[in-house]
Amino acid sequence: MSGTRIAVARIIALGVLLAMSVLLLAAAKASAGKYQVAQCGWYVGADASWADTTGGAKFRSDAFCVPPAGSDPFAAAHLKSLTRDGQGTVSGTRYARWRWTAPPGTAITQVRGTWWHALHDGIEQRLGGVDGNGAFAPFAAAATTDTAPSDFAKGFSPPVMAFEDRLLCARGEDKWCSLDPGSWSALRALTLTVEDPAPPSAVYVMGELLNGGWHRGVESVHVADYDTGGGVRYAETKLDGARVALTEFPCAKASIGGGWLATQMQPCPTGITTVHSISTASFSDGPHNLITCAIDFADNGNCAPVRGILVDNNPPAHPRAVALAGSEGWRRVNGFELGWENPDQGQGSPIGGASWRIFGPNGYDTGVKVAPGRDRRSLSKLSLPGSGEYSLQLWLRDEAGNEAPASAVTVPLRLDEVRPQVAFATEDPVSQLVAEVSDEHSGPASGQLLYRRVDALSWTELPTKLLPGDAIGKARLVAPLPDLGYGTFVFRAEAGDAAGNVAVTSLRADGTQMAIRRVPPPPVAKAQPLPKAPKAPRAKSRLFARLRGGYGRGDSLTVPFAAPALLSGRLTGADGAGLANRELRVVSHPSHGALVPAAVETVRTGEQGGFELRLPAGPSRRVTVAFAGDAGLEPSRRPALELRVRSGVSLRAAPEELQTGEAVRLSGKVKSAGAPIPRRGKLVAIQYLEQATHRWRPVLVTRTDHHGRFRAHYRFRYVTGSASIRLRATALAEERWPYAPGASAPVSVKVSSSR
């Protein structure tokens, strides 16, 4: 070839390269459903098969498609079919061919490339498509030698299953073509456009993010898919339309002309599995839509159905209005119950439980405990290992598992199960009695000193004061020593702490009996005393008193729970005239079992001798009124008045309508202001109203827990027709229960034998 022809050939090759680059750039922007395959050029090999219909006797192949890196990407690149030297002739219709076959479900719609050849004695190069029946239809043929590469392009309508380049003896089967001189055909820089109309198969998606319930943090989505055409190029997952994960699979491709072209007819894997780790932290709390799609190399996509998921990455705020049942003061029953209100969760997950931890003396620590339960608002049956002051930390967790210990609310728990220690001073009293009291937990809170003759039955209270001691947890009970007269007298000290524990003793600190014996002095002879001037006689006084409240009055009165009462009366002289501006002493002695100490109050009479004093709500008690007398009047005292207070109790029944044979659930609470619930629980009777007699009849008897709550159920077995039954709960009289029997408001349930 002359220098001029070589220069022309190079110019043509450069033009072909530029033209192919433009074509490939356009191919990169091809619409979905198609992709292009680059072959034998651009440093890309060939995904083609070669065959010889003579069984390899007359033809041979030669391929060189990937020049060294850095050199011209088309320098010497070729795919050739050649006749074999020294073989003489080849029969007509015999050929060798290069074939590019479309993957299953796809077809070739266009082919572009460069061809050149050296052809002699009936040998031709033919280019054509192969249909689904295997029939070859050539669209270009050459029968003469032309070694200058030239371009070709052909669109197929309908698309073909394969593209072939044949080197053929173009004569009848009964003729032959000479192989001397030898012939050859060549191709390079092929671009095949493959139509891939089918998207990937149904995308299979599973994983923890698709499980029910709420999700937080990073969770996984497992993706699987299959594509029979160009194969799956990538899978992506989106939340609310925003891509949150992408997996690109290893595909045979090359960046050519600014776009990606396949380097194999089926460039990507046909079956894929992958795991997407999705971070939900950047999304707001609440519901979101998740979709996962698979896209093949032709940009066909298929998506799994949209799935709704719930996301919550933020812990709840601290609990509101935290309250300890029975106040935060000291108590002697080892049982605590805590209630609170939950904060608004907005779009986030509901409250799913509470976490708590108790710290106490000597390094006591329960560790973190979890109390599950949707919208939980209380903790019950909390107990402490012993007496002392503890602190409970409480914080909330939601159903997504979020919690923030830093938001904990701290509540004090104070338990004192130990009675105070009390003992009289070892020294004999001179002018006053002293009893030392100590209590290391809740501390001394009340006390009373009493005395009696050893042969008397009743005790006499002394005006007692509780004075602070010389250290925390210590106090003294002090009372003036009474005028004892002659005889043996014993003394008793009663001391209570702030938790309601009471201790009683008649002993000194050294363990001996606290008693005083006074004997008259022996008679002695002495001069007759001068007669004393007689004392001026004092006038008698009379004291009248009664109780009023509720719907009654008198010496004995019963009032509802938490209701006050009024003490009223009059102080008169023997002539019945009112005694004005006299001080009266009123002492209220709570009934046995009450935690409150005896109360001492004073009231002054009015101009006509009358007086009134409001008695606050509280347990049942005895009320005494006394006038100490003065220089002109004798003392007077009113026998004890009896103020009874009914127990407070509530009752709920559910359901309100039921059939014969079904059970009604009964629950309620006995109120215990100023009194502890008995250790075995408070007795409660459930009663029904008998219509014929209008009397309340018992149904069952139950006991409350340490907090006064009770639960019971009753099954109606013998009701026929329809009946409205009224029920009530009655707190019964009981030893050391400082309240009179009291009943709840009635509730009604409707029972019928058929609905």
DOPAZA-819066 format. One record per residue (C-alpha): residue number from 0; x, y, z. Coordinates in steps of 0.5 Angstrom, whole numbers, plus 500, padded with zeros to 3 digits. Example, Ala and Ser with C-alpha at 12.3 -4.5 7.8 and 13.67 -1.06 7.14 Angstrom:
2
(site 0 (525 491 516))
(site 1 (527 498 514))
END
This chain:
755
(site 0 (500 500 500))
(site 1 (503 507 498))
(site 2 (504 512 503))
(site 3 (498 516 500))
(site 4 (494 510 501))
(site 5 (496 509 508))
(site 6 (495 517 510))
(site 7 (488 516 507))
(site 8 (487 510 511))
(site 9 (489 513 518))
(site 10 (484 519 516))
(site 11 (479 514 515))
(site 12 (480 510 521))
(site 13 (480 517 525))
(site 14 (474 519 522))
(site 15 (471 512 524))
(site 16 (473 513 531))
(site 17 (470 519 532))
(site 18 (463 517 529))
(site 19 (463 511 533))
(site 20 (464 515 539))
(site 21 (459 520 538))
(site 22 (454 514 536))
(site 23 (456 511 543))
(site 24 (455 517 547))
(site 25 (448 517 544))
(site 26 (447 510 546))
(site 27 (449 512 553))
(site 28 (442 516 553))
(site 29 (438 510 550))
(site 30 (431 510 553))
(site 31 (429 504 558))
(site 32 (428 497 555))
(site 33 (435 497 551))
(site 34 (442 497 552))
(site 35 (448 497 547))
(site 36 (454 492 547))
(site 37 (461 494 545))
(site 38 (465 489 542))
(site 39 (473 488 539))
(site 40 (475 496 540))
(site 41 (476 501 546))
(site 42 (480 495 550))
(site 43 (474 491 550))
(site 44 (474 483 548))
(site 45 (469 480 544))
(site 46 (463 476 547))
(site 47 (462 472 540))
(site 48 (462 464 538))
(site 49 (466 462 532))
(site 50 (464 456 528))
(site 51 (467 452 521))
(site 52 (462 448 517))
(site 53 (467 444 515))
(site 54 (469 442 522))
(site 55 (476 446 522))
(site 56 (479 443 515))
(site 57 (478 449 511))
(site 58 (478 455 515))
(site 59 (481 458 522))
(site 60 (480 464 526))
(site 61 (484 470 529))
(site 62 (482 475 534))
(site 63 (486 481 537))
(site 64 (481 486 540))
(site 65 (485 489 546))
(site 66 (491 493 545))
(site 67 (496 494 550))
(site 68 (494 500 555))
(site 69 (496 507 552))
(site 70 (496 505 545))
(site 71 (491 506 540))
(site 72 (484 503 542))
(site 73 (483 500 535))
(site 74 (490 499 533))
(site 75 (491 492 530))
(site 76 (484 490 533))
(site 77 (480 485 529))
(site 78 (476 479 529))
(site 79 (478 475 523))
(site 80 (476 468 519))
(site 81 (481 466 514))
(site 82 (482 460 509))
(site 83 (487 455 511))
(site 84 (493 455 507))
(site 85 (495 449 503))
(site 86 (488 446 503))
(site 87 (486 447 495))
(site 88 (479 448 495))
(site 89 (472 448 499))
(site 90 (466 446 497))
(site 91 (460 451 495))
(site 92 (456 453 501))
(site 93 (461 452 506))
(site 94 (463 457 511))
(site 95 (466 460 517))
(site 96 (462 465 522))
(site 97 (463 469 528))
(site 98 (456 470 532))
(site 99 (453 474 537))
(site 100 (447 471 540))
(site 101 (442 476 544))
(site 102 (440 473 551))
(site 103 (434 469 553))
(site 104 (428 474 552))
(site 105 (432 479 548))
(site 106 (433 481 541))
(site 107 (438 485 537))
(site 108 (435 491 534))
(site 109 (441 494 531))
(site 110 (448 493 529))
(site 111 (454 498 527))
(site 112 (461 496 526))
(site 113 (467 496 521))
(site 114 (469 491 516))
(site 115 (474 489 511))
(site 116 (476 483 507))
(site 117 (481 480 502))
(site 118 (476 475 498))
(site 119 (478 471 491))
(site 120 (475 466 487))
(site 121 (468 466 489))
(site 122 (469 467 497))
(site 123 (465 472 500))
(site 124 (464 476 507))
(site 125 (457 477 509))
(site 126 (453 480 515))
(site 127 (446 479 517))
(site 128 (441 477 522))
(site 129 (439 470 525))
(site 130 (432 470 526))
(site 131 (428 465 532))
(site 132 (428 459 527))
(site 133 (436 460 525))
(site 134 (435 463 518))
(site 135 (440 467 516))
(site 136 (438 474 512))
(site 137 (444 478 510))
(site 138 (444 485 509))
(site 139 (451 486 506))
(site 140 (456 482 502))
(site 141 (463 483 499))
(site 142 (466 479 494))
(site 143 (472 483 492))
(site 144 (478 485 496))
(site 145 (478 491 500))
(site 146 (483 492 506))
(site 147 (481 499 508))
(site 148 (476 499 514))
(site 149 (469 501 512))
(site 150 (463 503 517))
(site 151 (457 499 516))
(site 152 (450 500 520))
(site 153 (444 496 520))
(site 154 (437 496 524))
(site 155 (433 490 524))
(site 156 (425 490 524))
(site 157 (423 485 527))
(site 158 (429 484 531))
(site 159 (433 478 530))
(site 160 (436 473 535))
(site 161 (443 473 533))
(site 162 (448 477 528))
(site 163 (453 473 524))
(site 164 (459 475 520))
(site 165 (460 469 515))
(site 166 (466 468 510))
(site 167 (463 463 505))
(site 168 (464 460 499))
(site 169 (458 463 495))
(site 170 (457 457 490))
(site 171 (453 451 489))
(site 172 (454 445 493))
(site 173 (456 441 487))
(site 174 (462 447 486))
(site 175 (468 449 490))
(site 176 (472 455 491))
(site 177 (480 455 490))
(site 178 (483 457 497))
(site 179 (490 459 493))
(site 180 (491 465 494))
(site 181 (488 465 501))
(site 182 (482 469 503))
(site 183 (480 473 509))
(site 184 (474 477 513))
(site 185 (475 482 519))
(site 186 (471 486 523))
(site 187 (472 491 529))
(site 188 (469 496 533))
(site 189 (462 493 533))
(site 190 (456 496 537))
(site 191 (450 492 538))
(site 192 (443 495 540))
(site 193 (440 489 545))
(site 194 (432 490 546))
(site 195 (430 488 553))
(site 196 (423 489 554))
(site 197 (422 485 560))
(site 198 (423 488 567))
(site 199 (426 483 573))
(site 200 (422 478 576))
(site 201 (418 480 582))
(site 202 (423 483 587))
(site 203 (423 479 594))
(site 204 (424 483 600))
(site 205 (424 481 607))
(site 206 (428 483 613))
(site 207 (428 486 620))
(site 208 (426 493 618))
(site 209 (420 489 614))
(site 210 (418 486 621))
(site 211 (412 489 624))
(site 212 (412 494 630))
(site 213 (417 500 631))
(site 214 (424 500 628))
(site 215 (430 505 630))
(site 216 (437 505 628))
(site 217 (440 501 623))
(site 218 (436 495 621))
(site 219 (437 491 615))
(site 220 (433 489 608))
(site 221 (434 483 604))
(site 222 (433 483 597))
(site 223 (433 477 592))
(site 224 (431 478 584))
(site 225 (432 474 577))
(site 226 (433 477 570))
(site 227 (433 473 564))
(site 228 (435 478 559))
(site 229 (441 483 561))
(site 230 (441 481 568))
(site 231 (440 485 574))
(site 232 (445 492 574))
(site 233 (443 494 581))
(site 234 (438 494 587))
(site 235 (435 500 591))
(site 236 (431 502 597))
(site 237 (427 508 598))
(site 238 (424 511 604))
(site 239 (418 516 602))
(site 240 (422 517 595))
(site 241 (429 518 598))
(site 242 (434 513 596))
(site 243 (437 510 603))
(site 244 (441 504 600))
(site 245 (444 502 593))
(site 246 (447 496 591))
(site 247 (451 496 584))
(site 248 (452 489 582))
(site 249 (458 487 578))
(site 250 (457 487 571))
(site 251 (461 487 564))
(site 252 (461 494 562))
(site 253 (466 500 560))
(site 254 (465 507 560))
(site 255 (465 509 553))
(site 256 (464 516 550))
(site 257 (461 518 557))
(site 258 (456 513 558))
(site 259 (457 505 560))
(site 260 (456 500 555))
(site 261 (456 493 556))
(site 262 (462 488 554))
(site 263 (458 482 554))
(site 264 (451 480 551))
(site 265 (449 479 558))
(site 266 (453 483 562))
(site 267 (450 483 569))
(site 268 (448 477 574))
(site 269 (441 474 572))
(site 270 (440 472 580))
(site 271 (442 477 585))
(site 272 (441 477 593))
(site 273 (444 483 597))
(site 274 (442 486 604))
(site 275 (441 493 605))
(site 276 (443 496 612))
(site 277 (438 502 613))
(site 278 (439 508 618))
(site 279 (432 510 620))
(site 280 (435 516 624))
(site 281 (435 521 619))
(site 282 (427 520 618))
(site 283 (422 523 623))
(site 284 (418 519 628))
(site 285 (412 516 625))
(site 286 (410 512 619))
(site 287 (414 512 613))
(site 288 (413 508 606))
(site 289 (419 503 604))
(site 290 (420 501 597))
(site 291 (425 496 594))
(site 292 (426 496 586))
(site 293 (431 492 582))
(site 294 (433 495 575))
(site 295 (437 491 569))
(site 296 (442 493 565))
(site 297 (437 496 560))
(site 298 (434 500 565))
(site 299 (428 496 566))
(site 300 (425 496 573))
(site 301 (421 492 578))
(site 302 (419 494 585))
(site 303 (416 490 591))
(site 304 (410 493 593))
(site 305 (410 499 598))
(site 306 (411 497 605))
(site 307 (409 502 611))
(site 308 (414 502 616))
(site 309 (414 505 623))
(site 310 (420 509 625))
(site 311 (422 512 632))
(site 312 (429 514 634))
(site 313 (427 519 640))
(site 314 (426 516 647))
(site 315 (420 519 651))
(site 316 (420 525 655))
(site 317 (420 524 663))
(site 318 (414 522 666))
(site 319 (409 527 669))
(site 320 (406 528 675))
(site 321 (409 522 679))
(site 322 (406 521 685))
(site 323 (407 516 691))
(site 324 (401 512 694))
(site 325 (400 515 701))
(site 326 (405 521 700))
(site 327 (412 521 700))
(site 328 (413 520 708))
(site 329 (415 515 712))
(site 330 (411 508 713))
(site 331 (411 502 717))
(site 332 (408 497 711))
(site 333 (414 495 706))
(site 334 (409 496 700))
(site 335 (410 502 695))
(site 336 (406 504 689))
(site 337 (408 509 684))
(site 338 (403 513 679))
(site 339 (405 518 674))
(site 340 (402 521 667))
(site 341 (405 519 661))
(site 342 (408 525 656))
(site 343 (405 526 649))
(site 344 (408 521 644))
(site 345 (406 525 638))
(site 346 (407 521 632))
(site 347 (412 517 635))
(site 348 (411 510 638))
(site 349 (407 509 644))
(site 350 (410 508 651))
(site 351 (412 501 652))
(site 352 (414 500 659))
(site 353 (418 504 664))
(site 354 (425 502 667))
(site 355 (427 503 674))
(site 356 (432 503 679))
(site 357 (433 503 687))
(site 358 (439 506 691))
(site 359 (439 505 698))
(site 360 (444 505 704))
(site 361 (450 501 704))
(site 362 (451 501 697))
(site 363 (444 498 696))
(site 364 (443 498 688))
(site 365 (437 494 685))
(site 366 (440 495 678))
(site 367 (436 497 672))
(site 368 (429 493 672))
(site 369 (424 494 666))
(site 370 (416 494 667))
(site 371 (413 492 660))
(site 372 (406 494 658))
(site 373 (403 499 653))
(site 374 (401 506 656))
(site 375 (404 503 663))
(site 376 (402 509 668))
(site 377 (404 505 675))
(site 378 (409 501 679))
(site 379 (406 496 684))
(site 380 (409 491 689))
(site 381 (415 495 690))
(site 382 (419 493 697))
(site 383 (425 495 700))
(site 384 (430 490 703))
(site 385 (430 493 710))
(site 386 (428 500 714))
(site 387 (431 506 711))
(site 388 (431 512 706))
(site 389 (432 510 699))
(site 390 (431 513 692))
(site 391 (427 510 686))
(site 392 (429 513 679))
(site 393 (424 512 674))
(site 394 (424 513 666))
(site 395 (420 511 661))
(site 396 (421 507 654))
(site 397 (417 506 648))
(site 398 (415 501 644))
(site 399 (421 502 639))
(site 400 (426 500 645))
(site 401 (428 508 646))
(site 402 (429 510 653))
(site 403 (433 516 656))
(site 404 (436 514 663))
(site 405 (438 521 664))
(site 406 (431 523 664))
(site 407 (429 519 670))
(site 408 (425 522 676))
(site 409 (427 521 683))
(site 410 (422 519 688))
(site 411 (424 518 695))
(site 412 (422 511 699))
(site 413 (422 511 706))
(site 414 (421 505 710))
(site 415 (421 504 718))
(site 416 (419 497 720))
(site 417 (422 498 727))
(site 418 (419 501 733))
(site 419 (422 506 737))
(site 420 (426 505 743))
(site 421 (423 508 750))
(site 422 (425 508 757))
(site 423 (425 512 763))
(site 424 (431 515 766))
(site 425 (434 511 772))
(site 426 (434 517 777))
(site 427 (428 518 781))
(site 428 (424 524 779))
(site 429 (424 530 783))
(site 430 (419 535 780))
(site 431 (418 532 773))
(site 432 (418 525 769))
(site 433 (423 524 764))
(site 434 (423 518 758))
(site 435 (428 518 753))
(site 436 (426 516 746))
(site 437 (430 514 740))
(site 438 (429 512 733))
(site 439 (434 512 728))
(site 440 (430 512 722))
(site 441 (423 516 722))
(site 442 (425 519 728))
(site 443 (420 520 735))
(site 444 (414 524 733))
(site 445 (409 523 739))
(site 446 (408 520 746))
(site 447 (405 520 752))
(site 448 (406 519 760))
(site 449 (401 516 764))
(site 450 (401 513 771))
(site 451 (396 509 776))
(site 452 (396 507 783))
(site 453 (399 500 783))
(site 454 (392 497 785))
(site 455 (388 502 781))
(site 456 (385 499 774))
(site 457 (385 505 770))
(site 458 (391 510 767))
(site 459 (391 517 768))
(site 460 (395 521 763))
(site 461 (400 527 765))
(site 462 (401 533 761))
(site 463 (406 531 756))
(site 464 (411 534 752))
(site 465 (416 531 746))
(site 466 (422 535 747))
(site 467 (428 534 742))
(site 468 (434 530 744))
(site 469 (441 532 743))
(site 470 (442 528 737))
(site 471 (438 526 731))
(site 472 (433 521 732))
(site 473 (433 522 739))
(site 474 (428 526 744))
(site 475 (425 526 751))
(site 476 (418 525 754))
(site 477 (417 530 759))
(site 478 (411 531 764))
(site 479 (411 534 771))
(site 480 (411 529 777))
(site 481 (404 529 780))
(site 482 (402 530 787))
(site 483 (402 522 788))
(site 484 (400 522 796))
(site 485 (402 515 799))
(site 486 (402 509 796))
(site 487 (406 505 790))
(site 488 (405 508 783))
(site 489 (407 505 777))
(site 490 (409 509 770))
(site 491 (408 508 763))
(site 492 (411 511 757))
(site 493 (408 511 750))
(site 494 (412 513 744))
(site 495 (411 513 737))
(site 496 (415 515 731))
(site 497 (413 518 724))
(site 498 (412 512 721))
(site 499 (406 510 726))
(site 500 (410 505 730))
(site 501 (409 505 737))
(site 502 (413 502 743))
(site 503 (410 502 750))
(site 504 (414 501 757))
(site 505 (414 501 764))
(site 506 (421 500 765))
(site 507 (427 505 767))
(site 508 (434 504 762))
(site 509 (437 500 767))
(site 510 (431 495 766))
(site 511 (428 496 773))
(site 512 (420 497 774))
(site 513 (419 505 774))
(site 514 (415 505 780))
(site 515 (415 510 786))
(site 516 (413 508 793))
(site 517 (411 514 798))
(site 518 (410 512 805))
(site 519 (407 516 811))
(site 520 (412 518 816))
(site 521 (412 515 823))
(site 522 (407 519 828))
(site 523 (411 524 833))
(site 524 (409 527 839))
(site 525 (408 535 837))
(site 526 (405 541 840))
(site 527 (398 542 838))
(site 528 (398 546 832))
(site 529 (394 552 832))
(site 530 (388 552 828))
(site 531 (388 554 821))
(site 532 (383 559 818))
(site 533 (378 556 814))
(site 534 (379 557 807))
(site 535 (374 560 803))
(site 536 (369 555 800))
(site 537 (369 555 792))
(site 538 (363 555 788))
(site 539 (361 549 784))
(site 540 (361 549 776))
(site 541 (358 545 771))
(site 542 (360 543 764))
(site 543 (355 541 759))
(site 544 (358 539 752))
(site 545 (355 535 746))
(site 546 (357 533 739))
(site 547 (354 536 732))
(site 548 (355 534 725))
(site 549 (352 530 719))
(site 550 (345 529 721))
(site 551 (345 528 728))
(site 552 (348 531 735))
(site 553 (349 528 742))
(site 554 (354 525 747))
(site 555 (355 520 741))
(site 556 (355 522 734))
(site 557 (357 518 727))
(site 558 (359 522 721))
(site 559 (361 520 714))
(site 560 (368 519 712))
(site 561 (373 525 712))
(site 562 (367 529 715))
(site 563 (368 534 721))
(site 564 (364 535 727))
(site 565 (363 541 732))
(site 566 (364 540 739))
(site 567 (359 545 743))
(site 568 (357 547 750))
(site 569 (356 551 756))
(site 570 (360 552 763))
(site 571 (355 555 768))
(site 572 (355 556 776))
(site 573 (351 552 781))
(site 574 (346 558 780))
(site 575 (346 556 772))
(site 576 (349 563 770))
(site 577 (354 562 764))
(site 578 (361 563 766))
(site 579 (365 568 761))
(site 580 (372 568 759))
(site 581 (374 561 762))
(site 582 (379 557 759))
(site 583 (377 549 757))
(site 584 (382 544 755))
(site 585 (379 539 750))
(site 586 (383 532 749))
(site 587 (381 528 743))
(site 588 (384 521 744))
(site 589 (384 517 737))
(site 590 (381 510 737))
(site 591 (386 504 737))
(site 592 (390 503 731))
(site 593 (390 510 729))
(site 594 (397 513 727))
(site 595 (395 520 729))
(site 596 (397 522 737))
(site 597 (392 525 742))
(site 598 (390 532 740))
(site 599 (390 537 746))
(site 600 (386 544 744))
(site 601 (384 550 749))
(site 602 (377 554 748))
(site 603 (375 560 752))
(site 604 (367 561 754))
(site 605 (363 567 751))
(site 606 (359 572 755))
(site 607 (354 567 756))
(site 608 (359 561 758))
(site 609 (358 558 751))
(site 610 (363 555 747))
(site 611 (364 552 740))
(site 612 (370 548 737))
(site 613 (371 545 730))
(site 614 (374 538 730))
(site 615 (377 536 724))
(site 616 (376 530 720))
(site 617 (380 524 722))
(site 618 (379 517 725))
(site 619 (374 515 731))
(site 620 (376 518 737))
(site 621 (374 520 745))
(site 622 (373 527 746))
(site 623 (374 530 753))
(site 624 (372 537 756))
(site 625 (375 539 762))
(site 626 (375 546 766))
(site 627 (381 546 771))
(site 628 (377 551 776))
(site 629 (380 557 779))
(site 630 (381 561 785))
(site 631 (373 562 786))
(site 632 (370 556 782))
(site 633 (371 548 783))
(site 634 (374 544 777))
(site 635 (369 540 773))
(site 636 (369 535 767))
(site 637 (365 532 762))
(site 638 (365 525 761))
(site 639 (368 523 755))
(site 640 (364 524 748))
(site 641 (364 519 743))
(site 642 (365 521 736))
(site 643 (365 515 731))
(site 644 (367 516 723))
(site 645 (365 511 718))
(site 646 (370 508 714))
(site 647 (371 510 707))
(site 648 (370 505 701))
(site 649 (369 505 694))
(site 650 (366 500 689))
(site 651 (366 499 681))
(site 652 (363 493 678))
(site 653 (364 491 670))
(site 654 (361 489 666))
(site 655 (354 493 668))
(site 656 (350 488 663))
(site 657 (351 480 663))
(site 658 (348 474 663))
(site 659 (346 469 668))
(site 660 (352 464 669))
(site 661 (357 470 668))
(site 662 (361 473 673))
(site 663 (361 481 675))
(site 664 (368 483 677))
(site 665 (368 488 683))
(site 666 (374 492 685))
(site 667 (375 498 690))
(site 668 (379 501 695))
(site 669 (378 502 703))
(site 670 (381 509 705))
(site 671 (386 509 711))
(site 672 (387 517 712))
(site 673 (391 517 719))
(site 674 (391 509 720))
(site 675 (395 503 717))
(site 676 (391 498 713))
(site 677 (391 492 717))
(site 678 (397 487 716))
(site 679 (392 481 713))
(site 680 (388 487 709))
(site 681 (382 490 711))
(site 682 (375 486 711))
(site 683 (370 488 706))
(site 684 (363 485 705))
(site 685 (360 485 698))
(site 686 (352 486 700))
(site 687 (346 486 695))
(site 688 (339 490 696))
(site 689 (334 485 698))
(site 690 (328 488 694))
(site 691 (322 485 699))
(site 692 (325 487 705))
(site 693 (329 493 703))
(site 694 (335 490 707))
(site 695 (342 489 705))
(site 696 (344 482 705))
(site 697 (351 479 704))
(site 698 (354 476 698))
(site 699 (361 475 700))
(site 700 (367 477 704))
(site 701 (374 479 702))
(site 702 (380 483 704))
(site 703 (384 488 701))
(site 704 (392 489 700))
(site 705 (396 493 704))
(site 706 (394 499 700))
(site 707 (387 498 701))
(site 708 (385 496 694))
(site 709 (381 489 693))
(site 710 (378 485 687))
(site 711 (373 480 687))
(site 712 (368 477 683))
(site 713 (361 474 683))
(site 714 (357 469 679))
(site 715 (350 470 678))
(site 716 (347 463 677))
(site 717 (340 463 679))
(site 718 (337 469 676))
(site 719 (331 468 671))
(site 720 (328 473 666))
(site 721 (331 480 667))
(site 722 (333 484 674))
(site 723 (337 490 676))
(site 724 (341 488 682))
(site 725 (344 494 687))
(site 726 (351 492 690))
(site 727 (355 496 695))
(site 728 (362 495 699))
(site 729 (362 495 707))
(site 730 (368 496 711))
(site 731 (367 492 717))
(site 732 (368 493 724))
(site 733 (375 490 726))
(site 734 (380 490 732))
(site 735 (385 496 732))
(site 736 (381 499 726))
(site 737 (379 506 728))
(site 738 (373 507 724))
(site 739 (366 505 724))
(site 740 (363 501 719))
(site 741 (362 504 712))
(site 742 (359 503 706))
(site 743 (360 505 699))
(site 744 (355 508 694))
(site 745 (351 503 691))
(site 746 (352 500 684))
(site 747 (347 497 679))
(site 748 (348 491 674))
(site 749 (343 488 670))
(site 750 (343 481 669))
(site 751 (338 477 664))
(site 752 (337 470 663))
(site 753 (338 472 655))
(site 754 (340 478 651))
END
